[in-house]
Amino acid sequence: MTPAEGTSAAASDPPGEPTPAMPRFPPGTRVQVRDDWPERRGPCHIRTPHYLRGRTGTVHRLLGCFANPEDLAFARPASKRALYHVLFEQKPIWQEGRPGDDVLVEIFEHWLEPAEPTKEAV
């Protein structure tokens, strides 16, 4: 049975990783958006923009903890997840813009992982 068929785990949850009890990333932390495509595995609801998967950004601030919309969309029990504002440089995403042009996006913690110091998505 897949998560979309009724289990309590979101389709985008990393395999074998429990939901953290406390937010993991303080403001200023460099993070990478997981390069995962759960929509290829079956029906799912994802709020993380596809154009940011694999990209590196900086946590701007913690917005709080909210019920996971990936579960709510399928009327499954939804654990609370930390939600962050993450800031990305615009030019690497769309190959346009000037220095200082940024994109600020809300991303749930289970889509984020610590960025490697020298790894940048292209």
QUICOR-V373620 format. One record per residue. OMEGA is omega as a letter, one per 30 degrees, with the letter a starting at -180 (none if undefined). Layout:
BEGIN
omega = [OMEGA/OMEGA]
END
This chain:
BEGIN
omega = [l/l/a/a/l/l/a/l/l/a/a/l/l/a/l/a/l/l/l/l/a/l/a/a/l/l/a/a/l/a/l/l/l/l/a/a/a/l/l/a/l/a/l/l/a/l/a/a/a/a/l/a/a/a/l/l/a/l/l/l/l/l/a/l/a/l/a/a/l/l/a/a/l/l/l/l/a/l/l/a/l/l/a/l/l/a/l/l/a/a/l/a/a/a/l/a/a/l/a/l/a/l/l/a/l/a/l/a/a/l/a/l/l/l/l/a/a/a/l/l/l/none]
END
